Amino acid sequence: MFKIFKGVTVAAVVCGLAGAAFAGSKGPQTKEDLEGPQPLPAQQKNFPLDQTWQLRELNGKPIPSSVDASLKIDSNLRGSGFTGCNSWSATLYPVKDQHLMVGPYALTRKKCDKDVMAVEFGLLSGLTGNPEWDLVNGDLVIKGPRGSMRFARSL
């Protein structure tokens, strides 16, 4: 019986020493072990389809309250809206990395005040050139090579 007890005691001591040695070693080190925790990659957002947005700022300047310019992308990826003077529509769809792609515009040809026509030009040209979009504090922000715009959700 003493031999069995002695064998169990020796086995327990050996297991304890082996466990302590294993716990003390770091094992294979990965890039994360060496550099610490890394931030998660930016998560892609879904563009808010079927919602109308009112233009509030164009290139950092507020739009006069008398100008009613809007943007909407429906579930068929058809963009449409009003420039303050003319109605417009185009194929307009969100693509990878929160960019927008726009096809040719269909546009009514009404003439308006010079200031309103400048808003129209800024809105339509700002959508071209594969601009980036983001939702910031509930507003839709579109920035591209031809300008920036901030839209507020319309009721």
N, C-alpha and C positions, 0 to 999 in steps of 0.2 A: 504494500500500500504506500510505503514511503517512496518507492521508485515512481509510482504514478503521480504522487503529489509533486515530487521533485521535477518530473518531466513536464507537468503542467506549468509549474512555476518558471522553468527555463523557457518554455514556449511563450509565456506571457511577457517575460522580460525581453525576449528577442523581438516579438511583435511590437512592443512599446518602443524599443529603440529604432526599429525600422520605420514606424509611423512618425516618430519625431524627426528622423532624418529626412523623410519625404516632405513633411510639412515645412521644414526649413529651406528646402530647395525651391527655386522659382520655376523650374521646369522650362520648357521652351518659351521664349519671349516673342510676342507678336508686336506688330507696329503700334497697336493700341496700348500694349503694356508699356512700351518705351515712351510714347508721346502723350499718354493720358487720354481721357475721353474726348472724342471728336464731336462737333455739332452735327446734327442730322442735316441731310441735304434739304434744300428748299422744297417745300411741298407745292405741287401744282394746284392752282385754284381753278374752279369751274367758272366760266363766264356766266353771268346772270342773264340767261336767255328770257325772252318774252317779258322784258321790263323796259319801260320807257325812261330815258334819262334826259334831263334838261341841262343844256350847256350853261355853266356859271362863270367859267374863266377860260380865256383863250390867250395862250402865251403869257400867263401870269397877270393878265388884266381882266377885271370883272366885265361881264357882258351887261349892257344896259337892260333894265327890267322890261323895257318895251320890246326887246328882241326875244322872240320865242323860238329858240333853236333846239332841236331834239335829235336823239339817236335811239334806235331800238334794233336788236337782233332777235329775230323770232326763232322758233325751234327748227325751221327749215333753212336756217343760216342765211336768211335774207335780211340785209340791213335796210332800214328806212328811217325817214324822219323829215324834219322841216328845218330849213336853214335860217329862218327869219323872213325869208322872201319866197323861196321855192321849195317844193316837195322834192325829195330825192329817194332813190332806192338803188341797191347794188347787192351783189353777192358779197357777204361780209362774214367771215368766220374766224373764230379763235383757233390758233394753232399752237404747237409746242412752245414751251417757255413763255407763255402768256404774251404772245404776239397776235396781231390781227392781219389778215390778208383780205384785200378788197379787190373786187372785179370792177369792170366798167360801170360808171354811174348812168342811171336814167334820171334826168333832171328837167323840171319844168323851166321855162325860159322867161320868167317875169323879171322886169327891171325894177329895182328899188333904190332907196337912198344909198349914197356912197358908203356910209358907215355899216349899213345892213349887208351890203354886198361884200364888204371886207370881212364880216363875220362868216358869211357863206363861203368865201374863198378859204379862210382859215380853217373852218370846220372840215370841208371836203378835202383840202390838201393835207390836213393833219392826219387824216385816216389812211393816206397812201404812204408807201415806203416801209411797210411792215412794222408799224409802231408797236410798242409794248403797252400792255394795260395792267392795271392793278386796282384793287379795292382798298381805299384808304379812308378810314373813319366813316364808312358808309357811302363815300363818293367813288365814282368811277373816274380814274385818272388814266389818260392816254398820252404817252410821250413818244415822239418819233423824230426822224430827221427833219421833218417839216413843221414842227411845233408841238406844243403841249396843250392839253385841254383837261378841264375838270368838270364833271357832270354830277348833278344831284339827282337822286331817284325822284321820279315824278309820281304823283298820286294817281 
